[in-house]
Amino acid sequence: MAAAMALAGSSPALGNPAAPLLPSLEEIRKVSRQIALAVAAEAQRVGVARASSKELDRLVEEKMWTPRYVGLRRRGD
């Protein structure tokens, strides 16, 4: 429920009914981070995760995947 509420809170349609329901892919890292923070905070609140709220931002940032691709070379180059 925390994830759904966080996603709903970042809907562009909240400010403009003609806008898309879901955020754009350009905002995926920002929205994913907000969702992760909301889920982690809820897990702490209900007691299924250790309380570490002052570190929560750092922990989520540390665990977020960042795409890093190696460059490709053609054979013979």
mmCIF file of the N, C-alpha and C atoms, coordinates in Angstrom:
data_MODEL
# 
_entry.id   MODEL 
# 
loop_
_atom_site.group_PDB 
_atom_site.id 
_atom_site.type_symbol 
_atom_site.label_atom_id 
_atom_site.label_alt_id 
_atom_site.label_comp_id 
_atom_site.label_asym_id 
_atom_site.label_entity_id 
_atom_site.label_seq_id 
_atom_site.pdbx_PDB_ins_code 
_atom_site.Cartn_x 
_atom_site.Cartn_y 
_atom_site.Cartn_z 
_atom_site.occupancy 
_atom_site.B_iso_or_equiv 
_atom_site.pdbx_formal_charge 
_atom_site.auth_seq_id 
_atom_site.auth_comp_id 
_atom_site.auth_asym_id 
_atom_site.auth_atom_id 
_atom_site.pdbx_PDB_model_num 
ATOM 1   N N  . MET A 1 1  ? 0.821  -1.184 0.000   1.00 0.00 ? 1  MET A N  1 
ATOM 2   C CA . MET A 1 1  ? 0.000  0.000  0.000   1.00 0.00 ? 1  MET A CA 1 
ATOM 3   C C  . MET A 1 1  ? 0.869  1.253  0.000   1.00 0.00 ? 1  MET A C  1 
ATOM 4   N N  . ALA A 1 2  ? 1.982  1.202  0.735   1.00 0.00 ? 2  ALA A N  1 
ATOM 5   C CA . ALA A 1 2  ? 2.880  2.363  0.775   1.00 0.00 ? 2  ALA A CA 1 
ATOM 6   C C  . ALA A 1 2  ? 3.436  2.657  -0.612  1.00 0.00 ? 2  ALA A C  1 
ATOM 7   N N  . ALA A 1 3  ? 3.783  1.614  -1.364  1.00 0.00 ? 3  ALA A N  1 
ATOM 8   C CA . ALA A 1 3  ? 4.303  1.804  -2.720  1.00 0.00 ? 3  ALA A CA 1 
ATOM 9   C C  . ALA A 1 3  ? 3.235  2.418  -3.626  1.00 0.00 ? 3  ALA A C  1 
ATOM 10  N N  . ALA A 1 4  ? 2.023  1.903  -3.541  1.00 0.00 ? 4  ALA A N  1 
ATOM 11  C CA . ALA A 1 4  ? 0.935  2.420  -4.376  1.00 0.00 ? 4  ALA A CA 1 
ATOM 12  C C  . ALA A 1 4  ? 0.636  3.874  -4.053  1.00 0.00 ? 4  ALA A C  1 
ATOM 13  N N  . MET A 1 5  ? 0.648  4.213  -2.775  1.00 0.00 ? 5  MET A N  1 
ATOM 14  C CA . MET A 1 5  ? 0.380  5.595  -2.375  1.00 0.00 ? 5  MET A CA 1 
ATOM 15  C C  . MET A 1 5  ? 1.497  6.538  -2.844  1.00 0.00 ? 5  MET A C  1 
ATOM 16  N N  . ALA A 1 6  ? 2.741  6.090  -2.756  1.00 0.00 ? 6  ALA A N  1 
ATOM 17  C CA . ALA A 1 6  ? 3.858  6.914  -3.212  1.00 0.00 ? 6  ALA A CA 1 
ATOM 18  C C  . ALA A 1 6  ? 3.789  7.123  -4.723  1.00 0.00 ? 6  ALA A C  1 
ATOM 19  N N  . LEU A 1 7  ? 3.469  6.073  -5.471  1.00 0.00 ? 7  LEU A N  1 
ATOM 20  C CA . LEU A 1 7  ? 3.335  6.204  -6.922  1.00 0.00 ? 7  LEU A CA 1 
ATOM 21  C C  . LEU A 1 7  ? 2.174  7.124  -7.265  1.00 0.00 ? 7  LEU A C  1 
ATOM 22  N N  . ALA A 1 8  ? 1.064  6.959  -6.587  1.00 0.00 ? 8  ALA A N  1 
ATOM 23  C CA . ALA A 1 8  ? -0.097 7.819  -6.833  1.00 0.00 ? 8  ALA A CA 1 
ATOM 24  C C  . ALA A 1 8  ? 0.234  9.278  -6.551  1.00 0.00 ? 8  ALA A C  1 
ATOM 25  N N  . GLY A 1 9  ? 1.040  9.518  -5.525  1.00 0.00 ? 9  GLY A N  1 
ATOM 26  C CA . GLY A 1 9  ? 1.413  10.889 -5.172  1.00 0.00 ? 9  GLY A CA 1 
ATOM 27  C C  . GLY A 1 9  ? 2.313  11.555 -6.184  1.00 0.00 ? 9  GLY A C  1 
ATOM 28  N N  . SER A 1 10 ? 2.917  10.791 -7.071  1.00 0.00 ? 10 SER A N  1 
ATOM 29  C CA . SER A 1 10 ? 3.785  11.393 -8.083  1.00 0.00 ? 10 SER A CA 1 
ATOM 30  C C  . SER A 1 10 ? 3.135  11.397 -9.464  1.00 0.00 ? 10 SER A C  1 
ATOM 31  N N  . SER A 1 11 ? 1.834  11.192 -9.517  1.00 0.00 ? 11 SER A N  1 
ATOM 32  C CA . SER A 1 11 ? 1.110  11.203 -10.787 1.00 0.00 ? 11 SER A CA 1 
ATOM 33  C C  . SER A 1 11 ? 1.003  12.619 -11.333 1.00 0.00 ? 11 SER A C  1 
ATOM 34  N N  . PRO A 1 12 ? 1.401  12.827 -12.593 1.00 0.00 ? 12 PRO A N  1 
ATOM 35  C CA . PRO A 1 12 ? 1.233  14.144 -13.209 1.00 0.00 ? 12 PRO A CA 1 
ATOM 36  C C  . PRO A 1 12 ? -0.231 14.572 -13.280 1.00 0.00 ? 12 PRO A C  1 
ATOM 37  N N  . ALA A 1 13 ? -1.144 13.609 -13.263 1.00 0.00 ? 13 ALA A N  1 
ATOM 38  C CA . ALA A 1 13 ? -2.571 13.921 -13.352 1.00 0.00 ? 13 ALA A CA 1 
ATOM 39  C C  . ALA A 1 13 ? -3.096 14.646 -12.107 1.00 0.00 ? 13 ALA A C  1 
ATOM 40  N N  . LEU A 1 14 ? -2.340 14.628 -11.024 1.00 0.00 ? 14 LEU A N  1 
ATOM 41  C CA . LEU A 1 14 ? -2.772 15.354 -9.823  1.00 0.00 ? 14 LEU A CA 1 
ATOM 42  C C  . LEU A 1 14 ? -2.838 16.860 -10.080 1.00 0.00 ? 14 LEU A C  1 
ATOM 43  N N  . GLY A 1 15 ? -1.898 17.361 -10.866 1.00 0.00 ? 15 GLY A N  1 
ATOM 44  C CA . GLY A 1 15 ? -1.867 18.794 -11.157 1.00 0.00 ? 15 GLY A CA 1 
ATOM 45  C C  . GLY A 1 15 ? -2.593 19.173 -12.427 1.00 0.00 ? 15 GLY A C  1 
ATOM 46  N N  . ASN A 1 16 ? -2.827 18.189 -13.296 1.00 0.00 ? 16 ASN A N  1 
ATOM 47  C CA . ASN A 1 16 ? -3.460 18.459 -14.576 1.00 0.00 ? 16 ASN A CA 1 
ATOM 48  C C  . ASN A 1 16 ? -4.241 17.216 -14.996 1.00 0.00 ? 16 ASN A C  1 
ATOM 49  N N  . PRO A 1 17 ? -5.558 17.262 -14.950 1.00 0.00 ? 17 PRO A N  1 
ATOM 50  C CA . PRO A 1 17 ? -6.364 16.086 -15.282 1.00 0.00 ? 17 PRO A CA 1 
ATOM 51  C C  . PRO A 1 17 ? -6.125 15.557 -16.699 1.00 0.00 ? 17 PRO A C  1 
ATOM 52  N N  . ALA A 1 18 ? -5.585 16.375 -17.580 1.00 0.00 ? 18 ALA A N  1 
ATOM 53  C CA . ALA A 1 18 ? -5.319 15.932 -18.950 1.00 0.00 ? 18 ALA A CA 1 
ATOM 54  C C  . ALA A 1 18 ? -3.944 15.271 -19.072 1.00 0.00 ? 18 ALA A C  1 
ATOM 55  N N  . ALA A 1 19 ? -3.142 15.330 -18.020 1.00 0.00 ? 19 ALA A N  1 
ATOM 56  C CA . ALA A 1 19 ? -1.793 14.764 -18.042 1.00 0.00 ? 19 ALA A CA 1 
ATOM 57  C C  . ALA A 1 19 ? -1.864 13.244 -17.882 1.00 0.00 ? 19 ALA A C  1 
ATOM 58  N N  . PRO A 1 20 ? -0.769 12.557 -18.200 1.00 0.00 ? 20 PRO A N  1 
ATOM 59  C CA . PRO A 1 20 ? -0.748 11.096 -18.027 1.00 0.00 ? 20 PRO A CA 1 
ATOM 60  C C  . PRO A 1 20 ? -0.919 10.698 -16.558 1.00 0.00 ? 20 PRO A C  1 
ATOM 61  N N  . LEU A 1 21 ? -1.406 9.503  -16.345 1.00 0.00 ? 21 LEU A N  1 
ATOM 62  C CA . LEU A 1 21 ? -1.606 8.990  -14.996 1.00 0.00 ? 21 LEU A CA 1 
ATOM 63  C C  . LEU A 1 21 ? -0.267 8.684  -14.320 1.00 0.00 ? 21 LEU A C  1 
ATOM 64  N N  . LEU A 1 22 ? 0.658  8.105  -15.087 1.00 0.00 ? 22 LEU A N  1 
ATOM 65  C CA . LEU A 1 22 ? 1.961  7.711  -14.538 1.00 0.00 ? 22 LEU A CA 1 
ATOM 66  C C  . LEU A 1 22 ? 3.045  8.716  -14.903 1.00 0.00 ? 22 LEU A C  1 
ATOM 67  N N  . PRO A 1 23 ? 4.059  8.859  -14.049 1.00 0.00 ? 23 PRO A N  1 
ATOM 68  C CA . PRO A 1 23 ? 5.168  9.762  -14.362 1.00 0.00 ? 23 PRO A CA 1 
ATOM 69  C C  . PRO A 1 23 ? 5.932  9.276  -15.598 1.00 0.00 ? 23 PRO A C  1 
ATOM 70  N N  . SER A 1 24 ? 6.661  10.188 -16.220 1.00 0.00 ? 24 SER A N  1 
ATOM 71  C CA . SER A 1 24 ? 7.436  9.840  -17.414 1.00 0.00 ? 24 SER A CA 1 
ATOM 72  C C  . SER A 1 24 ? 8.647  8.992  -17.029 1.00 0.00 ? 24 SER A C  1 
ATOM 73  N N  . LEU A 1 25 ? 9.180  8.278  -18.006 1.00 0.00 ? 25 LEU A N  1 
ATOM 74  C CA . LEU A 1 25 ? 10.362 7.448  -17.757 1.00 0.00 ? 25 LEU A CA 1 
ATOM 75  C C  . LEU A 1 25 ? 11.579 8.290  -17.370 1.00 0.00 ? 25 LEU A C  1 
ATOM 76  N N  . GLU A 1 26 ? 11.608 9.530  -17.777 1.00 0.00 ? 26 GLU A N  1 
ATOM 77  C CA . GLU A 1 26 ? 12.717 10.411 -17.388 1.00 0.00 ? 26 GLU A CA 1 
ATOM 78  C C  . GLU A 1 26 ? 12.765 10.608 -15.870 1.00 0.00 ? 26 GLU A C  1 
ATOM 79  N N  . GLU A 1 27 ? 11.657 10.397 -15.195 1.00 0.00 ? 27 GLU A N  1 
ATOM 80  C CA . GLU A 1 27 ? 11.574 10.590 -13.744 1.00 0.00 ? 27 GLU A CA 1 
ATOM 81  C C  . GLU A 1 27 ? 11.662 9.278  -12.970 1.00 0.00 ? 27 GLU A C  1 
ATOM 82  N N  . ILE A 1 28 ? 12.009 8.191  -13.641 1.00 0.00 ? 28 ILE A N  1 
ATOM 83  C CA . ILE A 1 28 ? 11.922 6.877  -12.998 1.00 0.00 ? 28 ILE A CA 1 
ATOM 84  C C  . ILE A 1 28 ? 12.819 6.745  -11.770 1.00 0.00 ? 28 ILE A C  1 
ATOM 85  N N  . ARG A 1 29 ? 14.026 7.285  -11.816 1.00 0.00 ? 29 ARG A N  1 
ATOM 86  C CA . ARG A 1 29 ? 14.911 7.191  -10.646 1.00 0.00 ? 29 ARG A CA 1 
ATOM 87  C C  . ARG A 1 29 ? 14.340 7.963  -9.461  1.00 0.00 ? 29 ARG A C  1 
ATOM 88  N N  . LYS A 1 30 ? 13.849 9.159  -9.726  1.00 0.00 ? 30 LYS A N  1 
ATOM 89  C CA . LYS A 1 30 ? 13.281 9.987  -8.656  1.00 0.00 ? 30 LYS A CA 1 
ATOM 90  C C  . LYS A 1 30 ? 12.059 9.304  -8.036  1.00 0.00 ? 30 LYS A C  1 
ATOM 91  N N  . VAL A 1 31 ? 11.160 8.819  -8.886  1.00 0.00 ? 31 VAL A N  1 
ATOM 92  C CA . VAL A 1 31 ? 9.932  8.171  -8.404  1.00 0.00 ? 31 VAL A CA 1 
ATOM 93  C C  . VAL A 1 31 ? 10.262 6.860  -7.695  1.00 0.00 ? 31 VAL A C  1 
ATOM 94  N N  . SER A 1 32 ? 11.189 6.092  -8.256  1.00 0.00 ? 32 SER A N  1 
ATOM 95  C CA . SER A 1 32 ? 11.591 4.824  -7.617  1.00 0.00 ? 32 SER A CA 1 
ATOM 96  C C  . SER A 1 32 ? 12.165 5.083  -6.230  1.00 0.00 ? 32 SER A C  1 
ATOM 97  N N  . ARG A 1 33 ? 12.948 6.129  -6.106  1.00 0.00 ? 33 ARG A N  1 
ATOM 98  C CA . ARG A 1 33 ? 13.528 6.487  -4.810  1.00 0.00 ? 33 ARG A CA 1 
ATOM 99  C C  . ARG A 1 33 ? 12.427 6.849  -3.812  1.00 0.00 ? 33 ARG A C  1 
ATOM 100 N N  . GLN A 1 34 ? 11.446 7.639  -4.254  1.00 0.00 ? 34 GLN A N  1 
ATOM 101 C CA . GLN A 1 34 ? 10.332 8.016  -3.379  1.00 0.00 ? 34 GLN A CA 1 
ATOM 102 C C  . GLN A 1 34 ? 9.548  6.783  -2.935  1.00 0.00 ? 34 GLN A C  1 
ATOM 103 N N  . ILE A 1 35 ? 9.344  5.855  -3.850  1.00 0.00 ? 35 ILE A N  1 
ATOM 104 C CA . ILE A 1 35 ? 8.624  4.628  -3.514  1.00 0.00 ? 35 ILE A CA 1 
ATOM 105 C C  . ILE A 1 35 ? 9.423  3.803  -2.519  1.00 0.00 ? 35 ILE A C  1 
ATOM 106 N N  . ALA A 1 36 ? 10.719 3.658  -2.757  1.00 0.00 ? 36 ALA A N  1 
ATOM 107 C CA . ALA A 1 36 ? 11.574 2.881  -1.851  1.00 0.00 ? 36 ALA A CA 1 
ATOM 108 C C  . ALA A 1 36 ? 11.581 3.492  -0.453  1.00 0.00 ? 36 ALA A C  1 
ATOM 109 N N  . LEU A 1 37 ? 11.667 4.807  -0.372  1.00 0.00 ? 37 LEU A N  1 
ATOM 110 C CA . LEU A 1 37 ? 11.656 5.480  0.938   1.00 0.00 ? 37 LEU A CA 1 
ATOM 111 C C  . LEU A 1 37 ? 10.322 5.256  1.652   1.00 0.00 ? 37 LEU A C  1 
ATOM 112 N N  . ALA A 1 38 ? 9.226  5.331  0.917   1.00 0.00 ? 38 ALA A N  1 
ATOM 113 C CA . ALA A 1 38 ? 7.909  5.128  1.524   1.00 0.00 ? 38 ALA A CA 1 
ATOM 114 C C  . ALA A 1 38 ? 7.754  3.698  2.036   1.00 0.00 ? 38 ALA A C  1 
ATOM 115 N N  . VAL A 1 39 ? 8.196  2.727  1.253   1.00 0.00 ? 39 VAL A N  1 
ATOM 116 C CA . VAL A 1 39 ? 8.094  1.324  1.660   1.00 0.00 ? 39 VAL A CA 1 
ATOM 117 C C  . VAL A 1 39 ? 8.991  1.052  2.867   1.00 0.00 ? 39 VAL A C  1 
ATOM 118 N N  . ALA A 1 40 ? 10.206 1.578  2.849   1.00 0.00 ? 40 ALA A N  1 
ATOM 119 C CA . ALA A 1 40 ? 11.130 1.377  3.966   1.00 0.00 ? 40 ALA A CA 1 
ATOM 120 C C  . ALA A 1 40 ? 10.591 2.014  5.248   1.00 0.00 ? 40 ALA A C  1 
ATOM 121 N N  . ALA A 1 41 ? 10.050 3.212  5.126   1.00 0.00 ? 41 ALA A N  1 
ATOM 122 C CA . ALA A 1 41 ? 9.487  3.887  6.303   1.00 0.00 ? 41 ALA A CA 1 
ATOM 123 C C  . ALA A 1 41 ? 8.305  3.095  6.868   1.00 0.00 ? 41 ALA A C  1 
ATOM 124 N N  . GLU A 1 42 ? 7.469  2.561  5.991   1.00 0.00 ? 42 GLU A N  1 
ATOM 125 C CA . GLU A 1 42 ? 6.326  1.756  6.452   1.00 0.00 ? 42 GLU A CA 1 
ATOM 126 C C  . GLU A 1 42 ? 6.804  0.461  7.101   1.00 0.00 ? 42 GLU A C  1 
ATOM 127 N N  . ALA A 1 43 ? 7.829  -0.166 6.533   1.00 0.00 ? 43 ALA A N  1 
ATOM 128 C CA . ALA A 1 43 ? 8.375  -1.391 7.128   1.00 0.00 ? 43 ALA A CA 1 
ATOM 129 C C  . ALA A 1 43 ? 8.914  -1.108 8.523   1.00 0.00 ? 43 ALA A C  1 
ATOM 130 N N  . GLN A 1 44 ? 9.548  0.027  8.696   1.00 0.00 ? 44 GLN A N  1 
ATOM 131 C CA . GLN A 1 44 ? 10.036 0.406  10.026  1.00 0.00 ? 44 GLN A CA 1 
ATOM 132 C C  . GLN A 1 44 ? 8.865  0.670  10.965  1.00 0.00 ? 44 GLN A C  1 
ATOM 133 N N  . ARG A 1 45 ? 7.848  1.357  10.461  1.00 0.00 ? 45 ARG A N  1 
ATOM 134 C CA . ARG A 1 45 ? 6.700  1.720  11.288  1.00 0.00 ? 45 ARG A CA 1 
ATOM 135 C C  . ARG A 1 45 ? 5.984  0.492  11.838  1.00 0.00 ? 45 ARG A C  1 
ATOM 136 N N  . VAL A 1 46 ? 5.841  -0.556 11.005  1.00 0.00 ? 46 VAL A N  1 
ATOM 137 C CA . VAL A 1 46 ? 5.128  -1.750 11.457  1.00 0.00 ? 46 VAL A CA 1 
ATOM 138 C C  . VAL A 1 46 ? 6.042  -2.756 12.142  1.00 0.00 ? 46 VAL A C  1 
ATOM 139 N N  . GLY A 1 47 ? 7.330  -2.441 12.209  1.00 0.00 ? 47 GLY A N  1 
ATOM 140 C CA . GLY A 1 47 ? 8.247  -3.270 12.972  1.00 0.00 ? 47 GLY A CA 1 
ATOM 141 C C  . GLY A 1 47 ? 8.875  -4.437 12.240  1.00 0.00 ? 47 GLY A C  1 
ATOM 142 N N  . VAL A 1 48 ? 8.836  -4.440 10.921  1.00 0.00 ? 48 VAL A N  1 
ATOM 143 C CA . VAL A 1 48 ? 9.470  -5.533 10.187  1.00 0.00 ? 48 VAL A CA 1 
ATOM 144 C C  . VAL A 1 48 ? 10.848 -5.140 9.644   1.00 0.00 ? 48 VAL A C  1 
ATOM 145 N N  . ALA A 1 49 ? 11.283 -3.925 9.974   1.00 0.00 ? 49 ALA A N  1 
ATOM 146 C CA . ALA A 1 49 ? 12.624 -3.460 9.603   1.00 0.00 ? 49 ALA A CA 1 
ATOM 147 C C  . ALA A 1 49 ? 13.191 -2.651 10.762  1.00 0.00 ? 49 ALA A C  1 
ATOM 148 N N  . ARG A 1 50 ? 14.505 -2.717 10.900  1.00 0.00 ? 50 ARG A N  1 
ATOM 149 C CA . ARG A 1 50 ? 15.150 -1.943 11.964  1.00 0.00 ? 50 ARG A CA 1 
ATOM 150 C C  . ARG A 1 50 ? 14.940 -0.449 11.740  1.00 0.00 ? 50 ARG A C  1 
ATOM 151 N N  . ALA A 1 51 ? 14.735 0.266  12.814  1.00 0.00 ? 51 ALA A N  1 
ATOM 152 C CA . ALA A 1 51 ? 14.590 1.721  12.728  1.00 0.00 ? 51 ALA A CA 1 
ATOM 153 C C  . ALA A 1 51 ? 15.948 2.351  12.479  1.00 0.00 ? 51 ALA A C  1 
ATOM 154 N N  . SER A 1 52 ? 16.052 3.097  11.404  1.00 0.00 ? 52 SER A N  1 
ATOM 155 C CA . SER A 1 52 ? 17.283 3.817  11.083  1.00 0.00 ? 52 SER A CA 1 
ATOM 156 C C  . SER A 1 52 ? 16.928 5.016  10.216  1.00 0.00 ? 52 SER A C  1 
ATOM 157 N N  . SER A 1 53 ? 15.885 5.729  10.615  1.00 0.00 ? 53 SER A N  1 
ATOM 158 C CA . SER A 1 53 ? 15.331 6.781  9.766   1.00 0.00 ? 53 SER A CA 1 
ATOM 159 C C  . SER A 1 53 ? 16.340 7.873  9.408   1.00 0.00 ? 53 SER A C  1 
ATOM 160 N N  . LYS A 1 54 ? 17.281 8.158  10.291  1.00 0.00 ? 54 LYS A N  1 
ATOM 161 C CA . LYS A 1 54 ? 18.234 9.205  9.914   1.00 0.00 ? 54 LYS A CA 1 
ATOM 162 C C  . LYS A 1 54 ? 19.193 8.723  8.844   1.00 0.00 ? 54 LYS A C  1 
ATOM 163 N N  . GLU A 1 55 ? 19.279 7.423  8.641   1.00 0.00 ? 55 GLU A N  1 
ATOM 164 C CA . GLU A 1 55 ? 20.126 6.857  7.600   1.00 0.00 ? 55 GLU A CA 1 
ATOM 165 C C  . GLU A 1 55 ? 19.319 6.395  6.387   1.00 0.00 ? 55 GLU A C  1 
ATOM 166 N N  . LEU A 1 56 ? 18.025 6.476  6.451   1.00 0.00 ? 56 LEU A N  1 
ATOM 167 C CA . LEU A 1 56 ? 17.178 5.893  5.419   1.00 0.00 ? 56 LEU A CA 1 
ATOM 168 C C  . LEU A 1 56 ? 17.501 6.434  4.023   1.00 0.00 ? 56 LEU A C  1 
ATOM 169 N N  . ASP A 1 57 ? 17.622 7.741  3.896   1.00 0.00 ? 57 ASP A N  1 
ATOM 170 C CA . ASP A 1 57 ? 17.970 8.328  2.593   1.00 0.00 ? 57 ASP A CA 1 
ATOM 171 C C  . ASP A 1 57 ? 19.264 7.742  2.051   1.00 0.00 ? 57 ASP A C  1 
ATOM 172 N N  . ARG A 1 58 ? 20.264 7.688  2.889   1.00 0.00 ? 58 ARG A N  1 
ATOM 173 C CA . ARG A 1 58 ? 21.568 7.185  2.469   1.00 0.00 ? 58 ARG A CA 1 
ATOM 174 C C  . ARG A 1 58 ? 21.492 5.712  2.091   1.00 0.00 ? 58 ARG A C  1 
ATOM 175 N N  . LEU A 1 59 ? 20.779 4.926  2.886   1.00 0.00 ? 59 LEU A N  1 
ATOM 176 C CA . LEU A 1 59 ? 20.664 3.499  2.613   1.00 0.00 ? 59 LEU A CA 1 
ATOM 177 C C  . LEU A 1 59 ? 19.951 3.231  1.292   1.00 0.00 ? 59 LEU A C  1 
ATOM 178 N N  . VAL A 1 60 ? 18.890 3.945  1.034   1.00 0.00 ? 60 VAL A N  1 
ATOM 179 C CA . VAL A 1 60 ? 18.156 3.766  -0.225  1.00 0.00 ? 60 VAL A CA 1 
ATOM 180 C C  . VAL A 1 60 ? 19.044 4.180  -1.391  1.00 0.00 ? 60 VAL A C  1 
ATOM 181 N N  . GLU A 1 61 ? 19.699 5.306  -1.271  1.00 0.00 ? 61 GLU A N  1 
ATOM 182 C CA . GLU A 1 61 ? 20.581 5.785  -2.346  1.00 0.00 ? 61 GLU A CA 1 
ATOM 183 C C  . GLU A 1 61 ? 21.700 4.775  -2.616  1.00 0.00 ? 61 GLU A C  1 
ATOM 184 N N  . GLU A 1 62 ? 22.248 4.224  -1.561  1.00 0.00 ? 62 GLU A N  1 
ATOM 185 C CA . GLU A 1 62 ? 23.341 3.255  -1.677  1.00 0.00 ? 62 GLU A CA 1 
ATOM 186 C C  . GLU A 1 62 ? 22.903 1.975  -2.394  1.00 0.00 ? 62 GLU A C  1 
ATOM 187 N N  . LYS A 1 63 ? 21.658 1.580  -2.218  1.00 0.00 ? 63 LYS A N  1 
ATOM 188 C CA . LYS A 1 63 ? 21.163 0.325  -2.794  1.00 0.00 ? 63 LYS A CA 1 
ATOM 189 C C  . LYS A 1 63 ? 20.566 0.480  -4.188  1.00 0.00 ? 63 LYS A C  1 
ATOM 190 N N  . MET A 1 64 ? 20.363 1.715  -4.632  1.00 0.00 ? 64 MET A N  1 
ATOM 191 C CA . MET A 1 64 ? 19.764 1.915  -5.953  1.00 0.00 ? 64 MET A CA 1 
ATOM 192 C C  . MET A 1 64 ? 20.726 1.492  -7.048  1.00 0.00 ? 64 MET A C  1 
ATOM 193 N N  . TRP A 1 65 ? 20.198 0.779  -8.021  1.00 0.00 ? 65 TRP A N  1 
ATOM 194 C CA . TRP A 1 65 ? 20.988 0.314  -9.150  1.00 0.00 ? 65 TRP A CA 1 
ATOM 195 C C  . TRP A 1 65 ? 21.242 1.473  -10.113 1.00 0.00 ? 65 TRP A C  1 
ATOM 196 N N  . THR A 1 66 ? 22.459 1.577  -10.567 1.00 0.00 ? 66 THR A N  1 
ATOM 197 C CA . THR A 1 66 ? 22.814 2.572  -11.570 1.00 0.00 ? 66 THR A CA 1 
ATOM 198 C C  . THR A 1 66 ? 23.357 1.833  -12.786 1.00 0.00 ? 66 THR A C  1 
ATOM 199 N N  . PRO A 1 67 ? 22.754 2.046  -13.950 1.00 0.00 ? 67 PRO A N  1 
ATOM 200 C CA . PRO A 1 67 ? 23.235 1.328  -15.137 1.00 0.00 ? 67 PRO A CA 1 
ATOM 201 C C  . PRO A 1 67 ? 24.619 1.815  -15.541 1.00 0.00 ? 67 PRO A C  1 
ATOM 202 N N  . ARG A 1 68 ? 25.508 0.875  -15.695 1.00 0.00 ? 68 ARG A N  1 
ATOM 203 C CA . ARG A 1 68 ? 26.856 1.175  -16.186 1.00 0.00 ? 68 ARG A CA 1 
ATOM 204 C C  . ARG A 1 68 ? 27.176 0.129  -17.249 1.00 0.00 ? 68 ARG A C  1 
ATOM 205 N N  . TYR A 1 69 ? 27.285 0.561  -18.456 1.00 0.00 ? 69 TYR A N  1 
ATOM 206 C CA . TYR A 1 69 ? 27.502 -0.358 -19.569 1.00 0.00 ? 69 TYR A CA 1 
ATOM 207 C C  . TYR A 1 69 ? 28.924 -0.206 -20.086 1.00 0.00 ? 69 TYR A C  1 
ATOM 208 N N  . VAL A 1 70 ? 29.533 -1.325 -20.384 1.00 0.00 ? 70 VAL A N  1 
ATOM 209 C CA . VAL A 1 70 ? 30.871 -1.287 -20.975 1.00 0.00 ? 70 VAL A CA 1 
ATOM 210 C C  . VAL A 1 70 ? 30.734 -0.964 -22.464 1.00 0.00 ? 70 VAL A C  1 
ATOM 211 N N  . GLY A 1 71 ? 31.701 -0.285 -22.977 1.00 0.00 ? 71 GLY A N  1 
ATOM 212 C CA . GLY A 1 71 ? 31.675 0.050  -24.398 1.00 0.00 ? 71 GLY A CA 1 
ATOM 213 C C  . GLY A 1 71 ? 31.919 -1.202 -25.237 1.00 0.00 ? 71 GLY A C  1 
ATOM 214 N N  . LEU A 1 72 ? 31.308 -1.257 -26.393 1.00 0.00 ? 72 LEU A N  1 
ATOM 215 C CA . LEU A 1 72 ? 31.482 -2.388 -27.289 1.00 0.00 ? 72 LEU A CA 1 
ATOM 216 C C  . LEU A 1 72 ? 32.449 -2.014 -28.407 1.00 0.00 ? 72 LEU A C  1 
ATOM 217 N N  . ARG A 1 73 ? 33.201 -2.993 -28.823 1.00 0.00 ? 73 ARG A N  1 
ATOM 218 C CA . ARG A 1 73 ? 34.103 -2.801 -29.953 1.00 0.00 ? 73 ARG A CA 1 
ATOM 219 C C  . ARG A 1 73 ? 33.783 -3.853 -31.005 1.00 0.00 ? 73 ARG A C  1 
ATOM 220 N N  . ARG A 1 74 ? 33.923 -3.481 -32.250 1.00 0.00 ? 74 ARG A N  1 
ATOM 221 C CA . ARG A 1 74 ? 33.722 -4.449 -33.331 1.00 0.00 ? 74 ARG A CA 1 
ATOM 222 C C  . ARG A 1 74 ? 34.958 -5.324 -33.415 1.00 0.00 ? 74 ARG A C  1 
ATOM 223 N N  . ARG A 1 75 ? 34.755 -6.533 -33.882 1.00 0.00 ? 75 ARG A N  1 
ATOM 224 C CA . ARG A 1 75 ? 35.905 -7.450 -34.082 1.00 0.00 ? 75 ARG A CA 1 
ATOM 225 C C  . ARG A 1 75 ? 36.877 -6.828 -35.066 1.00 0.00 ? 75 ARG A C  1 
ATOM 226 N N  . GLY A 1 76 ? 38.139 -7.037 -34.793 1.00 0.00 ? 76 GLY A N  1 
ATOM 227 C CA . GLY A 1 76 ? 39.163 -6.521 -35.678 1.00 0.00 ? 76 GLY A CA 1 
ATOM 228 C C  . GLY A 1 76 ? 39.579 -5.100 -35.377 1.00 0.00 ? 76 GLY A C  1 
ATOM 229 N N  . ASP A 1 77 ? 38.907 -4.441 -34.481 1.00 0.00 ? 77 ASP A N  1 
ATOM 230 C CA . ASP A 1 77 ? 39.304 -3.075 -34.101 1.00 0.00 ? 77 ASP A CA 1 
ATOM 231 C C  . ASP A 1 77 ? 40.293 -3.084 -32.984 1.00 0.00 ? 77 ASP A C  1 
# 
